[in-house]
Each structure stands twice: as C-alpha cells, then as structure tokens.
Amino acid sequence: MPAWLIPALKAVLPHLGTIVSTAAPVFTKKSADAAAGQASLLQQQVTELQAAASRNDAHIKELAAQIQRTVEAFDKGLSVAERRQQPMRTLCIVTTVLSLASLGIALFVLLVR
C-alpha cells in the first residue's frame, strides 16, 4: 500500500459520517399509505425540489464568483510573469546573436589561415 494513503485515510475517516449524512437523499420518500395523501405528498415533494433548486442556485452563484476571482488572479499572475520574462527573452536573443557572430568569426579565422 502506498505510504501516502494511510495519512489520507486518517484525515478523511473522522469526517466520513458527515459526508455520508450530507450526501444522503433529503427528499420525502413514499410510504405505504401514500395513496391516501398523494396530493399533499406531491406538494411537499415540489416544495422540497424548489428549495433544493434555490440552494443549488445560490451555490452556483457563489462558485461562479469564486471562479471569476480565480481567473482574475491567474490573469494578474500571467501579466506579472510576462513582464518578468521580457528582459530574459531580450537577453537570450542578444546572447544568441553574439554567439552566432563569434562562431562566424571563428570559422572565418579557420578558413583564412
């Protein structure tokens, strides 16, 4: 077994109960006497679905805002990285030109001799 798996399991296992209870279905289940109160059960299920949809809407809006902040941070980091990279790119071009010039001079000296 990989060495990293045991600490990961130790970190997750205490929270497993809350994860399962959160992921469990929260909607009303049909019972044996559901035929008698089918209209009220249907209304209760519609209400629960509407509440779940509104919660999902709020979570989606929050997630969209977090994604937007993340993308803005990436854009800012990218612009900083590009500004830092520009002098290095210029230096690389200058050294390449100088090395090609020195290689040309060395070949010229060898051929003239």
C-alpha positions in Angstrom: 0.0 0.0 0.0 1.4 3.5 -0.9 2.8 5.4 2.1 0.6 8.5 1.4 -2.6 6.5 1.6 -2.6 5.9 5.4 -2.4 9.6 6.4 -5.0 10.4 3.8 -7.4 7.8 5.2 -6.7 9.0 8.8 -7.6 12.5 7.7 -10.8 11.5 5.9 -12.2 8.8 8.2 -13.3 11.1 11.1 -15.4 13.1 8.6 -16.9 10.2 6.8 -20.1 10.2 8.8 -20.9 13.9 8.0 -20.0 13.3 4.3 -22.4 10.4 4.1 -25.2 12.2 6.0 -24.8 15.2 3.8 -24.8 13.1 0.6 -27.9 11.1 1.7 -31.2 11.9 -0.1 -33.1 14.6 1.7 -36.3 14.3 -0.2 -39.5 12.8 1.1 -39.9 9.1 0.5 -43.2 7.5 -0.4 -44.7 5.4 2.3 -47.2 2.6 2.2 -50.2 4.9 2.8 -49.0 7.4 0.2 -52.1 6.7 -2.0 -54.3 8.5 0.5 -52.3 11.6 0.8 -50.8 11.6 -2.7 -51.7 15.2 -3.3 -50.1 16.5 -0.1 -47.1 14.3 -0.7 -46.7 15.6 -4.2 -47.0 19.2 -3.0 -44.4 18.5 -0.3 -42.0 17.0 -2.8 -42.5 20.0 -5.2 -41.7 22.3 -2.3 -38.6 20.4 -1.4 -37.4 20.4 -5.0 -38.0 24.2 -5.2 -36.0 24.6 -2.0 -33.2 22.4 -3.4 -33.2 24.3 -6.7 -32.9 27.6 -4.9 -30.0 26.3 -2.7 -28.3 25.0 -5.8 -28.7 28.4 -7.5 -27.1 30.1 -4.5 -24.2 27.6 -4.6 -23.7 28.0 -8.3 -23.6 31.8 -8.0 -21.0 31.5 -5.2 -19.0 29.1 -7.3 -19.1 31.4 -10.3 -17.9 34.3 -8.2 -15.0 32.1 -6.8 -14.1 31.0 -10.4 -14.2 34.6 -11.5 -11.8 35.7 -8.7 -9.5 32.7 -9.6 -9.4 33.6 -13.3 -8.7 37.3 -12.4 -5.8 36.2 -10.1 -4.4 33.9 -12.9 -4.6 36.8 -15.3 -2.8 39.1 -12.9 -0.1 36.4 -12.3 0.3 35.9 -16.0 0.8 39.6 -16.7 3.4 39.7 -13.9 5.2 36.6 -15.3 5.2 38.1 -18.8 6.7 41.4 -17.6 9.5 39.4 -15.8 10.1 37.2 -18.8 10.6 40.1 -21.3 14.1 41.1 -20.1 15.2 37.4 -20.1 13.9 36.9 -23.7 15.9 40.0 -24.8 19.0 38.7 -23.1 18.6 35.3 -24.8 18.3 37.0 -28.2 21.4 39.1 -27.6 23.5 36.2 -26.4 22.3 34.1 -29.4 23.3 36.8 -31.8 26.7 37.3 -30.1 27.4 33.5 -30.1 26.5 33.3 -33.8 28.8 36.2 -34.6 31.6 34.7 -32.6 31.1 31.3 -34.4 31.2 33.1 -37.7 34.4 34.9 -36.8 36.0 31.6 -35.6 35.1 29.9 -38.9 36.4 32.8 -40.9 39.7 32.7 -39.0 40.0 28.9 -39.6 39.2 29.2 -43.3 41.6 32.2 -43.9 44.6 30.5 -42.3 
